[in-house]
Amino acid sequence: MADSVPEPLRKRYVSSFAEKQAALESALSLLSADPLGAMSSLRAVAHKISGSAGMYGFEELGQQARAVVHAIDDGSAAALVVELVRVLIDEMKPA
């Protein structure tokens, strides 16, 4: 499917990574003060990424985002969620 995505759209998606990373970092920074709000924000951002990444040819990014969503939905320990989010953030760093 990613082959059918025009390169300008794919580039625009990649350019959104910095904003997505910032949103994830912001939510992580709130984890100790507002754990429920932070987890809700992390889930919302990861859910959006999981839904869009594959359409643009970023299957691994989508899988990592889904791992974050599942960990939060399953009530996993905050430490595991943080670790998964860090991997997700790293997946969006330029090669």
PDB file with one MODEL, atoms N, CA, C and O in Angstrom:
MODEL        1
ATOM      1  N   MET A   1       0.819  -1.188   0.000  1.00  0.00           N
ATOM      2  CA  MET A   1       0.000   0.000   0.000  1.00  0.00           C
ATOM      3  C   MET A   1       0.867   1.257   0.000  1.00  0.00           C
ATOM      4  O   MET A   1       0.502   2.254  -0.624  1.00  0.00           O
ATOM      5  N   ALA A   2       1.998   1.226   0.684  1.00  0.00           N
ATOM      6  CA  ALA A   2       2.863   2.400   0.770  1.00  0.00           C
ATOM      7  C   ALA A   2       3.382   2.818  -0.602  1.00  0.00           C
ATOM      8  O   ALA A   2       3.689   3.988  -0.827  1.00  0.00           O
ATOM      9  N   ASP A   3       3.478   1.844  -1.523  1.00  0.00           N
ATOM     10  CA  ASP A   3       3.946   2.174  -2.862  1.00  0.00           C
ATOM     11  C   ASP A   3       2.976   3.115  -3.568  1.00  0.00           C
ATOM     12  O   ASP A   3       3.364   3.860  -4.467  1.00  0.00           O
ATOM     13  N   SER A   4       1.724   3.075  -3.157  1.00  0.00           N
ATOM     14  CA  SER A   4       0.726   3.919  -3.809  1.00  0.00           C
ATOM     15  C   SER A   4       0.634   5.311  -3.177  1.00  0.00           C
ATOM     16  O   SER A   4      -0.102   6.162  -3.676  1.00  0.00           O
ATOM     17  N   VAL A   5       1.363   5.551  -2.100  1.00  0.00           N
ATOM     18  CA  VAL A   5       1.352   6.857  -1.438  1.00  0.00           C
ATOM     19  C   VAL A   5       2.333   7.772  -2.151  1.00  0.00           C
ATOM     20  O   VAL A   5       3.518   7.455  -2.243  1.00  0.00           O
ATOM     21  N   PRO A   6       1.862   8.893  -2.651  1.00  0.00           N
ATOM     22  CA  PRO A   6       2.777   9.827  -3.321  1.00  0.00           C
ATOM     23  C   PRO A   6       3.873  10.307  -2.363  1.00  0.00           C
ATOM     24  O   PRO A   6       3.628  10.542  -1.180  1.00  0.00           O
ATOM     25  N   GLU A   7       5.058  10.441  -2.893  1.00  0.00           N
ATOM     26  CA  GLU A   7       6.214  10.823  -2.079  1.00  0.00           C
ATOM     27  C   GLU A   7       5.984  12.120  -1.283  1.00  0.00           C
ATOM     28  O   GLU A   7       6.398  12.185  -0.126  1.00  0.00           O
ATOM     29  N   PRO A   8       5.344  13.148  -1.850  1.00  0.00           N
ATOM     30  CA  PRO A   8       5.113  14.353  -1.042  1.00  0.00           C
ATOM     31  C   PRO A   8       4.282  14.084   0.220  1.00  0.00           C
ATOM     32  O   PRO A   8       4.534  14.673   1.271  1.00  0.00           O
ATOM     33  N   LEU A   9       3.293  13.190   0.108  1.00  0.00           N
ATOM     34  CA  LEU A   9       2.490  12.850   1.284  1.00  0.00           C
ATOM     35  C   LEU A   9       3.311  12.066   2.303  1.00  0.00           C
ATOM     36  O   LEU A   9       3.207  12.288   3.509  1.00  0.00           O
ATOM     37  N   ARG A  10       4.120  11.156   1.800  1.00  0.00           N
ATOM     38  CA  ARG A  10       4.990  10.372   2.692  1.00  0.00           C
ATOM     39  C   ARG A  10       5.968  11.304   3.416  1.00  0.00           C
ATOM     40  O   ARG A  10       6.212  11.142   4.612  1.00  0.00           O
ATOM     41  N   LYS A  11       6.525  12.276   2.692  1.00  0.00           N
ATOM     42  CA  LYS A  11       7.458  13.223   3.315  1.00  0.00           C
ATOM     43  C   LYS A  11       6.751  14.079   4.361  1.00  0.00           C
ATOM     44  O   LYS A  11       7.312  14.382   5.414  1.00  0.00           O
ATOM     45  N   ARG A  12       5.521  14.463   4.060  1.00  0.00           N
ATOM     46  CA  ARG A  12       4.772  15.265   5.030  1.00  0.00           C
ATOM     47  C   ARG A  12       4.512  14.447   6.296  1.00  0.00           C
ATOM     48  O   ARG A  12       4.573  14.975   7.406  1.00  0.00           O
ATOM     49  N   TYR A  13       4.224  13.161   6.123  1.00  0.00           N
ATOM     50  CA  TYR A  13       4.018  12.289   7.285  1.00  0.00           C
ATOM     51  C   TYR A  13       5.303  12.213   8.107  1.00  0.00           C
ATOM     52  O   TYR A  13       5.268  12.332   9.332  1.00  0.00           O
ATOM     53  N   VAL A  14       6.421  12.018   7.443  1.00  0.00           N
ATOM     54  CA  VAL A  14       7.706  11.959   8.151  1.00  0.00           C
ATOM     55  C   VAL A  14       7.973  13.275   8.875  1.00  0.00           C
ATOM     56  O   VAL A  14       8.516  13.273   9.980  1.00  0.00           O
ATOM     57  N   SER A  15       7.602  14.386   8.269  1.00  0.00           N
ATOM     58  CA  SER A  15       7.841  15.682   8.907  1.00  0.00           C
ATOM     59  C   SER A  15       6.973  15.856  10.159  1.00  0.00           C
ATOM     60  O   SER A  15       7.249  16.730  10.981  1.00  0.00           O
ATOM     61  N   SER A  16       5.944  15.046  10.311  1.00  0.00           N
ATOM     62  CA  SER A  16       5.101  15.122  11.516  1.00  0.00           C
ATOM     63  C   SER A  16       5.697  14.354  12.696  1.00  0.00           C
ATOM     64  O   SER A  16       5.182  14.431  13.812  1.00  0.00           O
ATOM     65  N   PHE A  17       6.772  13.620  12.453  1.00  0.00           N
ATOM     66  CA  PHE A  17       7.365  12.816  13.515  1.00  0.00           C
ATOM     67  C   PHE A  17       7.826  13.672  14.696  1.00  0.00           C
ATOM     68  O   PHE A  17       7.645  13.274  15.847  1.00  0.00           O
ATOM     69  N   ALA A  18       8.415  14.830  14.436  1.00  0.00           N
ATOM     70  CA  ALA A  18       8.906  15.674  15.529  1.00  0.00           C
ATOM     71  C   ALA A  18       7.758  16.083  16.452  1.00  0.00           C
ATOM     72  O   ALA A  18       7.909  16.092  17.673  1.00  0.00           O
ATOM     73  N   GLU A  19       6.628  16.415  15.869  1.00  0.00           N
ATOM     74  CA  GLU A  19       5.462  16.788  16.677  1.00  0.00           C
ATOM     75  C   GLU A  19       4.950  15.603  17.494  1.00  0.00           C
ATOM     76  O   GLU A  19       4.575  15.755  18.656  1.00  0.00           O
ATOM     77  N   LYS A  20       4.939  14.440  16.882  1.00  0.00           N
ATOM     78  CA  LYS A  20       4.491  13.234  17.582  1.00  0.00           C
ATOM     79  C   LYS A  20       5.455  12.892  18.719  1.00  0.00           C
ATOM     80  O   LYS A  20       5.027  12.529  19.815  1.00  0.00           O
ATOM     81  N   GLN A  21       6.753  13.011  18.454  1.00  0.00           N
ATOM     82  CA  GLN A  21       7.749  12.750  19.497  1.00  0.00           C
ATOM     83  C   GLN A  21       7.565  13.726  20.649  1.00  0.00           C
ATOM     84  O   GLN A  21       7.617  13.327  21.812  1.00  0.00           O
ATOM     85  N   ALA A  22       7.353  14.984  20.342  1.00  0.00           N
ATOM     86  CA  ALA A  22       7.166  15.998  21.380  1.00  0.00           C
ATOM     87  C   ALA A  22       5.925  15.700  22.222  1.00  0.00           C
ATOM     88  O   ALA A  22       5.950  15.874  23.441  1.00  0.00           O
ATOM     89  N   ALA A  23       4.858  15.261  21.594  1.00  0.00           N
ATOM     90  CA  ALA A  23       3.637  14.928  22.325  1.00  0.00           C
ATOM     91  C   ALA A  23       3.878  13.747  23.263  1.00  0.00           C
ATOM     92  O   ALA A  23       3.406  13.741  24.400  1.00  0.00           O
ATOM     93  N   LEU A  24       4.610  12.757  22.783  1.00  0.00           N
ATOM     94  CA  LEU A  24       4.930  11.606  23.630  1.00  0.00           C
ATOM     95  C   LEU A  24       5.835  12.014  24.788  1.00  0.00           C
ATOM     96  O   LEU A  24       5.610  11.600  25.926  1.00  0.00           O
ATOM     97  N   GLU A  25       6.850  12.818  24.507  1.00  0.00           N
ATOM     98  CA  GLU A  25       7.755  13.285  25.560  1.00  0.00           C
ATOM     99  C   GLU A  25       7.001  14.103  26.603  1.00  0.00           C
ATOM    100  O   GLU A  25       7.241  13.959  27.802  1.00  0.00           O
ATOM    101  N   SER A  26       6.103  14.947  26.153  1.00  0.00           N
ATOM    102  CA  SER A  26       5.311  15.772  27.058  1.00  0.00           C
ATOM    103  C   SER A  26       4.468  14.894  27.986  1.00  0.00           C
ATOM    104  O   SER A  26       4.408  15.132  29.192  1.00  0.00           O
ATOM    105  N   ALA A  27       3.830  13.896  27.420  1.00  0.00           N
ATOM    106  CA  ALA A  27       3.022  12.985  28.235  1.00  0.00           C
ATOM    107  C   ALA A  27       3.893  12.215  29.222  1.00  0.00           C
ATOM    108  O   ALA A  27       3.497  12.011  30.369  1.00  0.00           O
ATOM    109  N   LEU A  28       5.070  11.789  28.787  1.00  0.00           N
ATOM    110  CA  LEU A  28       5.983  11.092  29.701  1.00  0.00           C
ATOM    111  C   LEU A  28       6.373  11.983  30.872  1.00  0.00           C
ATOM    112  O   LEU A  28       6.495  11.509  32.001  1.00  0.00           O
ATOM    113  N   SER A  29       6.566  13.265  30.607  1.00  0.00           N
ATOM    114  CA  SER A  29       6.993  14.177  31.666  1.00  0.00           C
ATOM    115  C   SER A  29       5.896  14.383  32.715  1.00  0.00           C
ATOM    116  O   SER A  29       6.182  14.814  33.832  1.00  0.00           O
ATOM    117  N   LEU A  30       4.666  14.083  32.367  1.00  0.00           N
ATOM    118  CA  LEU A  30       3.546  14.239  33.301  1.00  0.00           C
ATOM    119  C   LEU A  30       3.234  12.963  34.074  1.00  0.00           C
ATOM    120  O   LEU A  30       2.337  12.949  34.917  1.00  0.00           O
ATOM    121  N   LEU A  31       3.959  11.909  33.792  1.00  0.00           N
ATOM    122  CA  LEU A  31       3.636  10.597  34.349  1.00  0.00           C
ATOM    123  C   LEU A  31       3.597  10.580  35.876  1.00  0.00           C
ATOM    124  O   LEU A  31       2.696   9.979  36.462  1.00  0.00           O
ATOM    125  N   SER A  32       4.555  11.225  36.524  1.00  0.00           N
ATOM    126  CA  SER A  32       4.566  11.169  37.990  1.00  0.00           C
ATOM    127  C   SER A  32       3.490  12.067  38.602  1.00  0.00           C
ATOM    128  O   SER A  32       2.950  11.735  39.658  1.00  0.00           O
ATOM    129  N   ALA A  33       3.169  13.188  37.969  1.00  0.00           N
ATOM    130  CA  ALA A  33       2.178  14.115  38.513  1.00  0.00           C
ATOM    131  C   ALA A  33       0.744  13.687  38.210  1.00  0.00           C
ATOM    132  O   ALA A  33      -0.149  13.873  39.037  1.00  0.00           O
ATOM    133  N   ASP A  34       0.526  13.115  37.024  1.00  0.00           N
ATOM    134  CA  ASP A  34      -0.823  12.748  36.586  1.00  0.00           C
ATOM    135  C   ASP A  34      -0.761  11.442  35.791  1.00  0.00           C
ATOM    136  O   ASP A  34      -0.880  11.450  34.566  1.00  0.00           O
ATOM    137  N   PRO A  35      -0.574  10.321  36.494  1.00  0.00           N
ATOM    138  CA  PRO A  35      -0.398   9.046  35.782  1.00  0.00           C
ATOM    139  C   PRO A  35      -1.546   8.698  34.832  1.00  0.00           C
ATOM    140  O   PRO A  35      -1.305   8.258  33.708  1.00  0.00           O
ATOM    141  N   LEU A  36      -2.782   8.888  35.270  1.00  0.00           N
ATOM    142  CA  LEU A  36      -3.917   8.533  34.404  1.00  0.00           C
ATOM    143  C   LEU A  36      -3.996   9.433  33.177  1.00  0.00           C
ATOM    144  O   LEU A  36      -4.238   8.958  32.067  1.00  0.00           O
ATOM    145  N   GLY A  37      -3.794  10.717  33.375  1.00  0.00           N
ATOM    146  CA  GLY A  37      -3.809  11.649  32.252  1.00  0.00           C
ATOM    147  C   GLY A  37      -2.671  11.380  31.284  1.00  0.00           C
ATOM    148  O   GLY A  37      -2.846  11.431  30.067  1.00  0.00           O
ATOM    149  N   ALA A  38      -1.492  11.089  31.848  1.00  0.00           N
ATOM    150  CA  ALA A  38      -0.332  10.799  31.001  1.00  0.00           C
ATOM    151  C   ALA A  38      -0.560   9.543  30.176  1.00  0.00           C
ATOM    152  O   ALA A  38      -0.275   9.518  28.978  1.00  0.00           O
ATOM    153  N   MET A  39      -1.077   8.498  30.819  1.00  0.00           N
ATOM    154  CA  MET A  39      -1.330   7.247  30.092  1.00  0.00           C
ATOM    155  C   MET A  39      -2.389   7.467  29.009  1.00  0.00           C
ATOM    156  O   MET A  39      -2.290   6.917  27.912  1.00  0.00           O
ATOM    157  N   SER A  40      -3.384   8.261  29.323  1.00  0.00           N
ATOM    158  CA  SER A  40      -4.427   8.558  28.335  1.00  0.00           C
ATOM    159  C   SER A  40      -3.827   9.292  27.129  1.00  0.00           C
ATOM    160  O   SER A  40      -4.152   8.981  25.984  1.00  0.00           O
ATOM    161  N   SER A  41      -2.960  10.256  27.394  1.00  0.00           N
ATOM    162  CA  SER A  41      -2.308  11.003  26.306  1.00  0.00           C
ATOM    163  C   SER A  41      -1.385  10.108  25.500  1.00  0.00           C
ATOM    164  O   SER A  41      -1.380  10.161  24.270  1.00  0.00           O
ATOM    165  N   LEU A  42      -0.599   9.280  26.193  1.00  0.00           N
ATOM    166  CA  LEU A  42       0.305   8.361  25.494  1.00  0.00           C
ATOM    167  C   LEU A  42      -0.497   7.424  24.597  1.00  0.00           C
ATOM    168  O   LEU A  42      -0.121   7.171  23.453  1.00  0.00           O
ATOM    169  N   ARG A  43      -1.597   6.915  25.123  1.00  0.00           N
ATOM    170  CA  ARG A  43      -2.415   5.998  24.341  1.00  0.00           C
ATOM    171  C   ARG A  43      -3.000   6.684  23.116  1.00  0.00           C
ATOM    172  O   ARG A  43      -3.018   6.111  22.027  1.00  0.00           O
ATOM    173  N   ALA A  44      -3.476   7.907  23.293  1.00  0.00           N
ATOM    174  CA  ALA A  44      -4.087   8.639  22.177  1.00  0.00           C
ATOM    175  C   ALA A  44      -3.081   8.869  21.049  1.00  0.00           C
ATOM    176  O   ALA A  44      -3.400   8.658  19.879  1.00  0.00           O
ATOM    177  N   VAL A  45      -1.881   9.294  21.394  1.00  0.00           N
ATOM    178  CA  VAL A  45      -0.858   9.545  20.370  1.00  0.00           C
ATOM    179  C   VAL A  45      -0.446   8.233  19.707  1.00  0.00           C
ATOM    180  O   VAL A  45      -0.347   8.154  18.483  1.00  0.00           O
ATOM    181  N   ALA A  46      -0.206   7.204  20.521  1.00  0.00           N
ATOM    182  CA  ALA A  46       0.205   5.907  19.968  1.00  0.00           C
ATOM    183  C   ALA A  46      -0.890   5.326  19.080  1.00  0.00           C
ATOM    184  O   ALA A  46      -0.596   4.725  18.046  1.00  0.00           O
ATOM    185  N   HIS A  47      -2.148   5.501  19.474  1.00  0.00           N
ATOM    186  CA  HIS A  47      -3.260   4.990  18.682  1.00  0.00           C
ATOM    187  C   HIS A  47      -3.303   5.657  17.303  1.00  0.00           C
ATOM    188  O   HIS A  47      -3.518   4.989  16.291  1.00  0.00           O
ATOM    189  N   LYS A  48      -3.100   6.968  17.271  1.00  0.00           N
ATOM    190  CA  LYS A  48      -3.073   7.679  15.986  1.00  0.00           C
ATOM    191  C   LYS A  48      -1.940   7.164  15.105  1.00  0.00           C
ATOM    192  O   LYS A  48      -2.122   6.940  13.908  1.00  0.00           O
ATOM    193  N   ILE A  49      -0.773   6.981  15.709  1.00  0.00           N
ATOM    194  CA  ILE A  49       0.381   6.488  14.945  1.00  0.00           C
ATOM    195  C   ILE A  49       0.095   5.082  14.431  1.00  0.00           C
ATOM    196  O   ILE A  49       0.388   4.768  13.278  1.00  0.00           O
ATOM    197  N   SER A  50      -0.478   4.235  15.289  1.00  0.00           N
ATOM    198  CA  SER A  50      -0.736   2.851  14.872  1.00  0.00           C
ATOM    199  C   SER A  50      -1.704   2.795  13.698  1.00  0.00           C
ATOM    200  O   SER A  50      -1.631   1.894  12.862  1.00  0.00           O
ATOM    201  N   GLY A  51      -2.606   3.764  13.642  1.00  0.00           N
ATOM    202  CA  GLY A  51      -3.578   3.774  12.555  1.00  0.00           C
ATOM    203  C   GLY A  51      -3.053   4.334  11.253  1.00  0.00           C
ATOM    204  O   GLY A  51      -3.566   3.999  10.185  1.00  0.00           O
ATOM    205  N   SER A  52      -2.044   5.178  11.321  1.00  0.00           N
ATOM    206  CA  SER A  52      -1.576   5.848  10.107  1.00  0.00           C
ATOM    207  C   SER A  52      -0.243   5.326   9.571  1.00  0.00           C
ATOM    208  O   SER A  52      -0.003   5.381   8.365  1.00  0.00           O
ATOM    209  N   ALA A  53       0.602   4.834  10.425  1.00  0.00           N
ATOM    210  CA  ALA A  53       1.968   4.479  10.015  1.00  0.00           C
ATOM    211  C   ALA A  53       2.009   3.490   8.851  1.00  0.00           C
ATOM    212  O   ALA A  53       2.762   3.682   7.896  1.00  0.00           O
ATOM    213  N   GLY A  54       1.216   2.454   8.928  1.00  0.00           N
ATOM    214  CA  GLY A  54       1.225   1.444   7.886  1.00  0.00           C
ATOM    215  C   GLY A  54       0.806   1.971   6.529  1.00  0.00           C
ATOM    216  O   GLY A  54       1.297   1.506   5.500  1.00  0.00           O
ATOM    217  N   MET A  55      -0.099   2.941   6.520  1.00  0.00           N
ATOM    218  CA  MET A  55      -0.558   3.510   5.255  1.00  0.00           C
ATOM    219  C   MET A  55       0.566   4.228   4.520  1.00  0.00           C
ATOM    220  O   MET A  55       0.532   4.372   3.297  1.00  0.00           O
ATOM    221  N   TYR A  56       1.553   4.673   5.271  1.00  0.00           N
ATOM    222  CA  TYR A  56       2.672   5.404   4.682  1.00  0.00           C
ATOM    223  C   TYR A  56       3.920   4.529   4.536  1.00  0.00           C
ATOM    224  O   TYR A  56       4.989   5.023   4.177  1.00  0.00           O
ATOM    225  N   GLY A  57       3.781   3.233   4.813  1.00  0.00           N
ATOM    226  CA  GLY A  57       4.894   2.308   4.632  1.00  0.00           C
ATOM    227  C   GLY A  57       5.776   2.130   5.847  1.00  0.00           C
ATOM    228  O   GLY A  57       6.892   1.623   5.727  1.00  0.00           O
ATOM    229  N   PHE A  58       5.303   2.534   7.013  1.00  0.00           N
ATOM    230  CA  PHE A  58       6.085   2.405   8.236  1.00  0.00           C
ATOM    231  C   PHE A  58       5.473   1.322   9.123  1.00  0.00           C
ATOM    232  O   PHE A  58       4.933   1.601  10.193  1.00  0.00           O
ATOM    233  N   GLU A  59       5.573   0.091   8.653  1.00  0.00           N
ATOM    234  CA  GLU A  59       4.953  -1.045   9.347  1.00  0.00           C
ATOM    235  C   GLU A  59       5.515  -1.232  10.756  1.00  0.00           C
ATOM    236  O   GLU A  59       4.753  -1.437  11.700  1.00  0.00           O
ATOM    237  N   GLU A  60       6.829  -1.166  10.906  1.00  0.00           N
ATOM    238  CA  GLU A  60       7.439  -1.372  12.226  1.00  0.00           C
ATOM    239  C   GLU A  60       7.007  -0.281  13.200  1.00  0.00           C
ATOM    240  O   GLU A  60       6.766  -0.555  14.376  1.00  0.00           O
ATOM    241  N   LEU A  61       6.912   0.934  12.722  1.00  0.00           N
ATOM    242  CA  LEU A  61       6.452   2.041  13.560  1.00  0.00           C
ATOM    243  C   LEU A  61       5.024   1.770  14.028  1.00  0.00           C
ATOM    244  O   LEU A  61       4.702   1.965  15.200  1.00  0.00           O
ATOM    245  N   GLY A  62       4.190   1.330  13.131  1.00  0.00           N
ATOM    246  CA  GLY A  62       2.813   0.999  13.485  1.00  0.00           C
ATOM    247  C   GLY A  62       2.734  -0.126  14.504  1.00  0.00           C
ATOM    248  O   GLY A  62       1.924  -0.078  15.430  1.00  0.00           O
ATOM    249  N   GLN A  63       3.575  -1.137  14.333  1.00  0.00           N
ATOM    250  CA  GLN A  63       3.600  -2.255  15.279  1.00  0.00           C
ATOM    251  C   GLN A  63       4.051  -1.800  16.660  1.00  0.00           C
ATOM    252  O   GLN A  63       3.498  -2.232  17.671  1.00  0.00           O
ATOM    253  N   GLN A  64       5.048  -0.935  16.704  1.00  0.00           N
ATOM    254  CA  GLN A  64       5.535  -0.429  17.985  1.00  0.00           C
ATOM    255  C   GLN A  64       4.461   0.413  18.663  1.00  0.00           C
ATOM    256  O   GLN A  64       4.271   0.321  19.876  1.00  0.00           O
ATOM    257  N   ALA A  65       3.766   1.224  17.894  1.00  0.00           N
ATOM    258  CA  ALA A  65       2.684   2.039  18.455  1.00  0.00           C
ATOM    259  C   ALA A  65       1.572   1.147  19.003  1.00  0.00           C
ATOM    260  O   ALA A  65       1.014   1.423  20.065  1.00  0.00           O
ATOM    261  N   ARG A  66       1.254   0.080  18.277  1.00  0.00           N
ATOM    262  CA  ARG A  66       0.240  -0.859  18.761  1.00  0.00           C
ATOM    263  C   ARG A  66       0.694  -1.531  20.053  1.00  0.00           C
ATOM    264  O   ARG A  66      -0.130  -1.799  20.928  1.00  0.00           O
ATOM    265  N   ALA A  67       1.978  -1.804  20.186  1.00  0.00           N
ATOM    266  CA  ALA A  67       2.500  -2.402  21.420  1.00  0.00           C
ATOM    267  C   ALA A  67       2.268  -1.462  22.609  1.00  0.00           C
ATOM    268  O   ALA A  67       1.938  -1.912  23.706  1.00  0.00           O
ATOM    269  N   VAL A  68       2.440  -0.169  22.385  1.00  0.00           N
ATOM    270  CA  VAL A  68       2.189   0.816  23.442  1.00  0.00           C
ATOM    271  C   VAL A  68       0.710   0.801  23.813  1.00  0.00           C
ATOM    272  O   VAL A  68       0.365   0.746  24.994  1.00  0.00           O
ATOM    273  N   VAL A  69      -0.156   0.849  22.819  1.00  0.00           N
ATOM    274  CA  VAL A  69      -1.600   0.848  23.076  1.00  0.00           C
ATOM    275  C   VAL A  69      -2.007  -0.399  23.850  1.00  0.00           C
ATOM    276  O   VAL A  69      -2.751  -0.311  24.827  1.00  0.00           O
ATOM    277  N   HIS A  70      -1.520  -1.562  23.416  1.00  0.00           N
ATOM    278  CA  HIS A  70      -1.883  -2.818  24.086  1.00  0.00           C
ATOM    279  C   HIS A  70      -1.366  -2.849  25.521  1.00  0.00           C
ATOM    280  O   HIS A  70      -2.065  -3.310  26.423  1.00  0.00           O
ATOM    281  N   ALA A  71      -0.143  -2.359  25.733  1.00  0.00           N
ATOM    282  CA  ALA A  71       0.420  -2.356  27.087  1.00  0.00           C
ATOM    283  C   ALA A  71      -0.421  -1.479  28.014  1.00  0.00           C
ATOM    284  O   ALA A  71      -0.681  -1.849  29.159  1.00  0.00           O
ATOM    285  N   ILE A  72      -0.841  -0.331  27.521  1.00  0.00           N
ATOM    286  CA  ILE A  72      -1.671   0.559  28.333  1.00  0.00           C
ATOM    287  C   ILE A  72      -3.047  -0.075  28.575  1.00  0.00           C
ATOM    288  O   ILE A  72      -3.553  -0.063  29.697  1.00  0.00           O
ATOM    289  N   ASP A  73      -3.636  -0.618  27.529  1.00  0.00           N
ATOM    290  CA  ASP A  73      -4.951  -1.252  27.664  1.00  0.00           C
ATOM    291  C   ASP A  73      -4.917  -2.445  28.620  1.00  0.00           C
ATOM    292  O   ASP A  73      -5.894  -2.719  29.317  1.00  0.00           O
ATOM    293  N   ASP A  74      -3.790  -3.146  28.645  1.00  0.00           N
ATOM    294  CA  ASP A  74      -3.651  -4.318  29.513  1.00  0.00           C
ATOM    295  C   ASP A  74      -3.293  -3.953  30.946  1.00  0.00           C
ATOM    296  O   ASP A  74      -3.225  -4.827  31.810  1.00  0.00           O
ATOM    297  N   GLY A  75      -3.060  -2.659  31.208  1.00  0.00           N
ATOM    298  CA  GLY A  75      -2.696  -2.230  32.559  1.00  0.00           C
ATOM    299  C   GLY A  75      -1.279  -2.594  32.944  1.00  0.00           C
ATOM    300  O   GLY A  75      -0.988  -2.806  34.122  1.00  0.00           O
ATOM    301  N   SER A  76      -0.398  -2.669  31.968  1.00  0.00           N
ATOM    302  CA  SER A  76       1.004  -3.007  32.234  1.00  0.00           C
ATOM    303  C   SER A  76       1.646  -1.957  33.132  1.00  0.00           C
ATOM    304  O   SER A  76       1.176  -0.823  33.221  1.00  0.00           O
ATOM    305  N   ALA A  77       2.715  -2.349  33.785  1.00  0.00           N
ATOM    306  CA  ALA A  77       3.445  -1.441  34.666  1.00  0.00           C
ATOM    307  C   ALA A  77       3.927  -0.220  33.887  1.00  0.00           C
ATOM    308  O   ALA A  77       4.270  -0.310  32.709  1.00  0.00           O
ATOM    309  N   ALA A  78       3.946   0.911  34.566  1.00  0.00           N
ATOM    310  CA  ALA A  78       4.372   2.161  33.935  1.00  0.00           C
ATOM    311  C   ALA A  78       5.771   2.037  33.348  1.00  0.00           C
ATOM    312  O   ALA A  78       6.047   2.597  32.287  1.00  0.00           O
ATOM    313  N   ALA A  79       6.651   1.316  34.019  1.00  0.00           N
ATOM    314  CA  ALA A  79       8.022   1.167  33.523  1.00  0.00           C
ATOM    315  C   ALA A  79       8.041   0.508  32.142  1.00  0.00           C
ATOM    316  O   ALA A  79       8.815   0.912  31.275  1.00  0.00           O
ATOM    317  N   LEU A  80       7.201  -0.493  31.937  1.00  0.00           N
ATOM    318  CA  LEU A  80       7.132  -1.155  30.627  1.00  0.00           C
ATOM    319  C   LEU A  80       6.579  -0.195  29.582  1.00  0.00           C
ATOM    320  O   LEU A  80       7.097  -0.122  28.468  1.00  0.00           O
ATOM    321  N   VAL A  81       5.539   0.533  29.933  1.00  0.00           N
ATOM    322  CA  VAL A  81       4.958   1.492  28.991  1.00  0.00           C
ATOM    323  C   VAL A  81       6.000   2.531  28.603  1.00  0.00           C
ATOM    324  O   VAL A  81       6.139   2.859  27.425  1.00  0.00           O
ATOM    325  N   VAL A  82       6.732   3.050  29.584  1.00  0.00           N
ATOM    326  CA  VAL A  82       7.771   4.048  29.305  1.00  0.00           C
ATOM    327  C   VAL A  82       8.810   3.469  28.357  1.00  0.00           C
ATOM    328  O   VAL A  82       9.227   4.134  27.409  1.00  0.00           O
ATOM    329  N   GLU A  83       9.225   2.245  28.605  1.00  0.00           N
ATOM    330  CA  GLU A  83      10.218   1.597  27.743  1.00  0.00           C
ATOM    331  C   GLU A  83       9.689   1.474  26.309  1.00  0.00           C
ATOM    332  O   GLU A  83      10.413   1.759  25.355  1.00  0.00           O
ATOM    333  N   LEU A  84       8.453   1.059  26.161  1.00  0.00           N
ATOM    334  CA  LEU A  84       7.856   0.913  24.828  1.00  0.00           C
ATOM    335  C   LEU A  84       7.714   2.266  24.137  1.00  0.00           C
ATOM    336  O   LEU A  84       7.931   2.373  22.930  1.00  0.00           O
ATOM    337  N   VAL A  85       7.353   3.292  24.894  1.00  0.00           N
ATOM    338  CA  VAL A  85       7.230   4.633  24.318  1.00  0.00           C
ATOM    339  C   VAL A  85       8.590   5.134  23.864  1.00  0.00           C
ATOM    340  O   VAL A  85       8.695   5.754  22.805  1.00  0.00           O
ATOM    341  N   ARG A  86       9.629   4.880  24.641  1.00  0.00           N
ATOM    342  CA  ARG A  86      10.988   5.296  24.250  1.00  0.00           C
ATOM    343  C   ARG A  86      11.396   4.635  22.928  1.00  0.00           C
ATOM    344  O   ARG A  86      12.000   5.278  22.069  1.00  0.00           O
ATOM    345  N   VAL A  87      11.068   3.373  22.774  1.00  0.00           N
ATOM    346  CA  VAL A  87      11.363   2.681  21.514  1.00  0.00           C
ATOM    347  C   VAL A  87      10.566   3.322  20.379  1.00  0.00           C
ATOM    348  O   VAL A  87      11.091   3.523  19.284  1.00  0.00           O
ATOM    349  N   LEU A  88       9.306   3.641  20.642  1.00  0.00           N
ATOM    350  CA  LEU A  88       8.470   4.293  19.632  1.00  0.00           C
ATOM    351  C   LEU A  88       9.075   5.629  19.217  1.00  0.00           C
ATOM    352  O   LEU A  88       9.139   5.937  18.027  1.00  0.00           O
ATOM    353  N   ILE A  89       9.511   6.409  20.172  1.00  0.00           N
ATOM    354  CA  ILE A  89      10.147   7.704  19.887  1.00  0.00           C
ATOM    355  C   ILE A  89      11.394   7.486  19.028  1.00  0.00           C
ATOM    356  O   ILE A  89      11.623   8.209  18.059  1.00  0.00           O
ATOM    357  N   ASP A  90      12.190   6.487  19.390  1.00  0.00           N
ATOM    358  CA  ASP A  90      13.411   6.199  18.627  1.00  0.00           C
ATOM    359  C   ASP A  90      13.110   5.780  17.195  1.00  0.00           C
ATOM    360  O   ASP A  90      13.868   6.093  16.276  1.00  0.00           O
ATOM    361  N   GLU A  91      11.991   5.065  17.007  1.00  0.00           N
ATOM    362  CA  GLU A  91      11.600   4.628  15.653  1.00  0.00           C
ATOM    363  C   GLU A  91      11.345   5.818  14.724  1.00  0.00           C
ATOM    364  O   GLU A  91      11.438   5.692  13.503  1.00  0.00           O
ATOM    365  N   MET A  92      11.023   6.970  15.311  1.00  0.00           N
ATOM    366  CA  MET A  92      10.712   8.143  14.503  1.00  0.00           C
ATOM    367  C   MET A  92      11.912   9.063  14.299  1.00  0.00           C
ATOM    368  O   MET A  92      11.788  10.104  13.654  1.00  0.00           O
ATOM    369  N   LYS A  93      13.054   8.696  14.833  1.00  0.00           N
ATOM    370  CA  LYS A  93      14.243   9.519  14.654  1.00  0.00           C
ATOM    371  C   LYS A  93      14.786   9.315  13.238  1.00  0.00           C
ATOM    372  O   LYS A  93      14.693   8.219  12.685  1.00  0.00           O
ATOM    373  N   PRO A  94      15.353  10.376  12.655  1.00  0.00           N
ATOM    374  CA  PRO A  94      15.898  10.242  11.307  1.00  0.00           C
ATOM    375  C   PRO A  94      16.994   9.182  11.239  1.00  0.00           C
ATOM    376  O   PRO A  94      17.774   9.013  12.176  1.00  0.00           O
ATOM    377  N   ALA A  95      17.037   8.493  10.144  1.00  0.00           N
ATOM    378  CA  ALA A  95      18.031   7.416   9.958  1.00  0.00           C
ATOM    379  C   ALA A  95      19.421   7.973   9.762  1.00  0.00           C
ATOM    380  O   ALA A  95      20.373   7.212   9.593  1.00  0.00           O
TER     381      ALA A  95
ENDMDL
END
